[in-house]
Every structure is written in C-alpha cells, then in structure tokens.
Amino acid sequence: MANSFTSNLLFIFLVLLFGSIGTLLVIIFPFYVRVSLANREKDKNAVVYPIIKHFFNAICFFYLSVVLCLTFFAMNALMGIFDNKDFEILLLFPWAIFVHAHHLILFFLSLQKFLIYFFPETENFLITTGKSTDLIAFSLYLILTTTHLIFFLWIMFQSGDDYPNVEIYTGYYIFINSALFSSVLLYIPIVISIGKHAHLYSFVRNKPHKFIVYQTLLIAFFKSPSLWSSWYAYTESYSIIMCLIMCIVFDLISTPVLIQVSYLFCNKRNVNTLSKQLPAMKYIKLVFYTKTSRVNPMTIQTDFQTVGQ
C-alpha cells in the first residue's frame, strides 16, 4: 500500500511538473525573442555573442520545427498519409539531436568558463569567433546526426520488434546527461572562489556569483524531471525503452526552456528589459536584484553574461 501511495504521488508530481514546464515552454518564447532583439546591439559587444546568436537561431528553429511536426501529425491523423510508426520516430529524432547538442554545448561553456577563470592564460585559445562557433556547432550536429542515423538504421534491420540493442542507446543517453550535470560541478568552485571576493565593490555591483548560482540551479531544476521519471519508471517496473522515452520527452520540453530562462536571467540588463514587458517581473527583480549603496571606484567587467551561465 505504501509503495502504491508513493507511486501515485510521484505520478501526480510528474504530471504537474510536465504541465508546468510545458506551459512555460509555450509562454516564454515571445519574451525571449523580444528581449534578445532589444539587447542585440549590446550583446554584440560581448565576447560570448557568437554563442548567444547560435542559441537564438537554434531556439527559433526548434519552435518552427514543433509547429511543422504538429501540423504534419494533425494532417496524418485526419488523412492517414503515413501509417509507418518508424517514419514518425524518424521525424522526431531531430529534436533529440537538438537537445543532445545543446547539452554538450552547455557543458563546453561551463568548461570554458572554468578554465578561463582559474587559468586566464587559456582565454586566447578558448574564446571563439562567430565563424569558429558556427563550425563547431555544425560539426557537433553532423556527428550526432550521423551517429543517430547509423544507430536507427541498425535497429530497424534487427529481427523482431523488441529493439534488443537499446542498452547501447541508454549508455549514450547517460553519457550526454552526465556531461550536462558535470557543468553544475564545474560551476561550484567558481561560485566558491567568487564568494571570497564578495566584499569588493565590483562584485557587489555586478553580482557574478548570483548569475552563476542561478545557472547552476536552473540546470539542476530543469534536469530533475529526467531523474524523477527514471525513478518512477523503476518503481513501476517499466521497460528500459519506456524509461528512455519518458526521459527524452522531458528533455525535449525542458532544454529549450532552460536555454531561454538562462538568457533572460543571466544579467540585470535582461531582467530590466523583461520587467518592462511583464509587470510581474518587477516583484521578481526586487527579490533577486536588490540595490546596493552607491560607491564610485573602478569596476571590473565580467564575462558571465551569456546564455550558458
């Protein structure tokens, strides 16, 4: 009875979590676009602008693909154009590529910040230009796409419908998500180190530690559904395929939200821009961005103003 109660409670929690993140996925996009466009000229002065630009283009492409896929599924349900389930799965796999690519990009961003913060001499080698960022992103997408195509073709030619080699994809999925969780671990020593300088005016004024803490909490929060869904699948004795499907679905809705929320809250300027468009944000700004007493010493520019903070 206790196990049944726990399972039901966990199921309700997952439904509420899925609904909340799904709702946020729908309503946040217009604000993300407006803030991004409003701050574009200022963002161009940031070292990380190529990454910001890539995320913006990728998010717009994601929403466009969602609209196209939903339109296709609706037409297919009404007219029965395609009856092959494998085709529908193949149609959805670009979303998995999108999610996994950005898991790795967020990890590389955290690794870049870690190395630049503790080893400043590496900055010249790690800062990328627009062309190099595009090349890296294209190479990453190409590698992941090729890998998935080979895997799915291999699976489709296996005998039977049990998909016996799904354990291989499970190992790959664990690796991708471990990379994202590792980014949280890389941020922790940065937060600790910055906290030791919290008495300096430049740190009080710019609050770089807050931006890093928020990013760390956001990653942990938006990835928690995968852990909860895995636990639920385990308690219900679901197959490993069902567990993977649940985790992938949560990833599909949480990763775009993570990227957009991270950008909107990565610095005070973005929060101010957002608060002008959303009155409720004024109360959030009062909580997270309290004003400090004015002093006029020199300021230190920080490079923590990025989508992947």
N, C-alpha and C positions, 0 to 999 in steps of 0.2 A: 504493500500500500504506500509506504514511504517513497519507494522508487517511482511509483506511478505518479505521485503528487509532485515529486521533483521534476520528473519528465514533463508533466503538463505545465508546470510553472516555467520551465526552461523554454518550452514551445511558445508560450504566450509572450515571454520576453523576446524571443527571436522574431516573432511576428511584429511586435511593437517596434523593435529595433529596425527591422527591414522597412516597415512603413515610414518610420521617421527619416531614415537616410534616403529612402526613395522619394519622399516628399521634398526633402532638401535638394535632391538631385534636380527636381523639376523647377523649383522656385529660385535657385541660386544663380542659374546661368545668366539671366538678363542683368543682374547686378555685377556679376563677374565681367561681362562684356563692357558694360558702361564704365566701370572703374578702370579697367585695362585701357580702354580708349582714351579716357580722361587723363590718365597718367602716362600715356605712351611717350610723349616728348621727354618727360623727366626720367622715365625708365631707360631711355636710350643712353643716358649718361652713366648708367650703372654698368659695372663690369660684367654682371650676370645677365645683361639684356638678351643675348642670344638664347639663353635658356628660357627666360620669360616669354620671348617671342615664340619659341618652339612649343611651350606648354599651351599658349593661347591658340595657336593654329591646331594643335592636336585636340584640344577640348572642343573647338568648333567642328572639327571633322567628326569627332565622336558623336556629338548631338545630331549632326547631319546623317550619319550612318544609322543612328537609332530611328530617326524619322523614316528613312528609306526602308529599313528592315521591318518596322511595324507596318508600313504601308504594304510591303510585299506579303507579310503573313496574313494581313487582313484580306487582301485580294485572293491569296491562295486558299484561305478558309471559305471564301464565298464562291470561287470559281473552280477550285481544285486543280490548279495548274500543275503543281508538283505534289506527288504522293510519297516521294522518297525521303525518308527521315534522315538518311545520311546527307542529303543535299542541304537540309535545314541546319544540320550540325555544322557542315562546311561553311554555310553562310554566316554562322555565329562566331566562327573561330577568329576572325579579325579582331573582334572585341577582346578576346583572350590575349592576342598579340599586343594590343594597345595597353592592357592592364600590366602584363608582364614586362613590357618595355619600360613603362614608367616606374615600375617597382625598381628596376635596375638603375634607371636614371636618378631616382631619388636616393638610392644607395650611393651612386657615384658622386652626387652632390654633397652628401654628408661626408664621404671620404675626402673629397676635395677640400671642404672646409676644415676638416680635422687636420689634414696635412699642412694647409696654409697657415692655420692658427698656431700650431705647435712647431712647424718647420717653415718659417717665412721664406726661406731661400728657394722653396719649391714653387713659389707663386708664378714665376715666369714660365714654368713648364706646364702648370696646371690650368691657367686661365686660357679659355678657348675663345676664338673669334667666331663670327657668325657662320663662315664657311666651314670651319672645322667642326662646329657644333652640328650643323646640318649633315656633314659627312658621318660623324659618329652616330647620330640618330638613325640615318639611313642604313648604315652598316648593322646597327643593332636590330632594326626592323627586318632587314634582309635575313640575318642569321636566324632570328626567331621564326620568321615565316617559313623559311626553308626547312627548319627542324620540325615544325608542326606539320607541314605538308608530307614530309617523309614519314613521320610517325602515323598520321591518319591514313595514308595510303597503305602502309604496312598493316595497320589494324584492319582495314577494310578487306584485305586479301587473306586475312586469317580465316580458318574454317570455323563455322558456327557463329553464333551471335553473342557469345559470352564475353568477348573482348578480354581474353586471358592475360594480355600483357599490360593491363592498365597500371600495374605496380610500377612500371618504368616511368609513366607519366606522373604518378604520385611522388616518386623521388624527385623528379624535375620540379614539380609544384612546391614541394617542401624547400628545395634549394632557392627558388625565386622568392618565396616568402621569408626565408631565413635572411636573405640579403636585405630585404626591407626592414626587418626587425633589427638587423645589425646596425642600421643607420641610427636607430634610437640609442644603441650602446655607444656609438661614436659621438653623439651629441652630449652625452652625460659628462665626460671630462671637460668639454668646452664650457658647459654650464658651471661646473665647479670652479674652473680657472677664472672665468669672468666674474663669478661671485666674489672672488677675493679682491677684485678691483672695484667693487660696488661703491666704495666711498669716493671715488673720483667723480668730478662733475660730469665729464664726458659720458661716463657710464650711467650716471643718474639721468642725464638728459636723453640719451639715445636708447637706454634700456635694452642693449643687445641680448642680455641674458633672458629677458622676457620673451623676445622673439624666438629664441632657441627652445626655451621651455614650452612655449605654445606649440611649436612644430613637433616636438617630441611627444607631447600629449595628444596632438591630433593624429599622428601616425599610430600611436598605441590605441586610441579610441576607434579609429576607422578600420583598424585591422582586427579588433576584438571580435567582430561578428564571425570571422572565419574560425576563431578558436571556440567560440560558443557553439557554432553549428557543428564543428567536429565533435565536441563533447556530446551534443545531443544525438548525433548520428551513432556515436559509440554506445550511449545508454540505450538506444532503441535497436541496437544490433543491425543497423543498416549496412548495406554492402559498401565496399570502398568506392565504387562508382557513384553511389548516391551521395556519399560524403564529399567527394570531389565536386559534384555538381552543385551542392549547397554552398561550398566554399567559393567556387568560381562565380556563382550568381551574386554572392555578397561582394566579391571583389569588383564585379562589373559596375555595381552601383556606388561602392564606397570610394574607389580610387579617383574617379572624376571629381567627386565631392571633396576629397582630401586635397587635391591639387588646387581647386578653386578657393576653398576656405583658407588654405595656407597662404595664397596670394593676397586675399582680402584682408587678412590679419597679420601680414608679415611686417608691417610697419605702421606708424601712426598716420602717415600721409594717406595710405589706402583706407584706413579706418575713418579718417575725416571725410574723404570723398564718399565713402559708403554711407556715412551718417547723414550727409546732405540729401541722399536719395531714399533713405529708410529712417524715419524719425525714431523708431525703437532702438536704433543703433546708438543714439545719444546716451542711453542708460548703460549700454554695454561699455561704451567708451569711458564713462565715469568710473566704472568698476575696474577696468583693465589698464586704463591710461590716465592715471591721476597726475595732476600738475605738481611740479616741484618748485621750490623757491628759485628765483632768478639770480644767477651769478653770471659774470661775463669773462671767464677765462677762455683759452683756446679750446676748440672742440676737436675731437678725433672722429674721422669718418670711418664707419664700419661697413663691411661687405656682407652683412647679414640680411640685406633687403632683397630677398629672392623668393621665388615660388617654392623652392625646395627647402626652405629653412626648417 
